């Protein structure tokens, strides 16, 4: 994937974290790309972390590519952000469609309450 190609749901990317001081990047899971007002220019994403919080979803075997063999990754479906295409540093990997769908459903549950 070249840096000009749009990212798709299931892609895991490095991008700045608007919730941290400075522009320290973090991993983000792309949940939506097509159908957005600026498709290909921005993405709806949720944060990945190494924190094992009760509401986090462990990625586990859902990694297709990009897993760090010495770390467990979790997704925080309530930490939602719009990530601009030009702010993405590089792709980290990809997770399964089933995992992405589960996290998307969890995200919807959080924002529906």
Buried (B, 14 or more C-beta within 10 A) or exposed (E): EEEEEBBBBBBBBBBBBEEEEEEEBBBBBBBBBEEEEEEEEBBBBBBBBEEEEEEBBEBEEBBBEBBEEEEEBBBBBBBBBEBEBEBBEEBBBBBBEEBBEBBBEBBEEBEEE
